[in-house]
């Protein structure tokens, strides 16, 4: 099992404290300049009373006042604080609200002082353009920051305290969402079996007794406590240890040990009632929507797919005798077995040699990926590296046995080696591609693969499927983690 980190070691990127307020002020100035030209030169809307063109200079004080009000509003709404846990839509609402408030103040000053040079239409133009520029700037900021975090910049080396279900949920979210900037370096727990067992590339770092030394030895920036609330006093003691070590500390509530997407919140005349949705599986209408998207995309791509089928089948036939297609028993939704269809990429007696090769390679038998596998043919090596060998999986998708996106289906002998928590990855239809494929494919250890699959099941959306499908093609073309 690889001992490398999930993402590269910490590398900081630093922005001066006043950078973002100054950027907003610059964007406001640009918005006023554009609004000035639209109002006085383009004149898209002609006012009833249209004075001669005024110079821009008298508008500079209004621009400064508007920018100052933007700063005050955004500072009050927390836009200049850490927005890691804030959605873009919340941020966009704050942007629009701040511009609206600033515009009201500006128009109020106009009615109060009645300056000789002031266009209310231009003020409205400037407000609308400011919203666009400020919103786009924040969207680009999120994209750039997310990209840098996946490359190891601006991350927090995070220690998980506890190894229960809540800790597992925290770890799989951090692994699946690298752009959030958390690097789970390991976890500590008083259970000696858990405390010294690695979870993929997330290391078991011992017990809680040596927490202070663990923080110091591993350069921890943030500790997340996932212990049950029944250990309230101990949680407080651990918080003090973290504070003495001068690191940030967070506590995760263990409410039912559930993802909040599984909780329904109701109000009984001021009394909060929490309902539990049950297992994190797709609902009926979600399964239907996912099915319609799968079939629709296959039909749209069918002309290209038919050409690829013919070319790959011809190449296999010309290289060696034997069937073009290969079927293998796999385990799908809720543990139901089905025949997975693939292009044959190995010699005819490959299955007879598999057990011995897995044993000799030392690979994890639950998810063996053998480099330089001698059973693979010349054509097979190419179609495996480009994932063309999996094109016939589309037949399984049309049969309803698989989906375009989902966990890869395991073999029966692999499932026999699963621990109970691994079985959660069988709660949805298996797929051609999934989160683990776009996060490293064969380079991802088995436990991490399961964490990514469970995260996908708990957080499924059409948008997530679309993102995974779009990320799959460049991963395949670059042969990232393929062998």
Buried (B, 14 or more C-beta within 10 A) or exposed (E): EEEEBBBEEBEEEEEEEEEBBEBBBEBBBBBBBBBBEBBBEEEEEEEEEEEEEBEBEEBEEBBBBBBBBBBBBBEEBEBBEEBEEEEEEBBBEBBBEBBEBBBEBBBEBBEEEEEEEBBBBBBBBBBBBBBBBBBEBBEEBBEEBBEBBBEBBBBBBBBBBBBBBBBBBBBBBBBBBBBBBBBBBBBBBBEEEBBEBBBBBBBBBBBBEEBEEBBEEEEBBBBBBBBBEEBEEBBEEBBEBBEEBEBEBBBBEBEEBBBEEBEEEEEEEEEEEEEEEEEBBBEEEEBEBBBEBBBEBBEEEEEEBEEEBEEBBEBBBEEBEEEBEBBEEBBBBEEEBBEBBBBBBBBEEBEEBBEEBBEEBEBBBBBBBBEEBEBBBEBBBBBBBBBBBBBBBBBBBEEBBBBBBBBBBBBEBBBEEBEEEBBBBBBBBBBBBBBBBBBBBBBBBBBBBBBBBBBBBBBBEEEBBEBBBEBBEEBBEEEBBBB
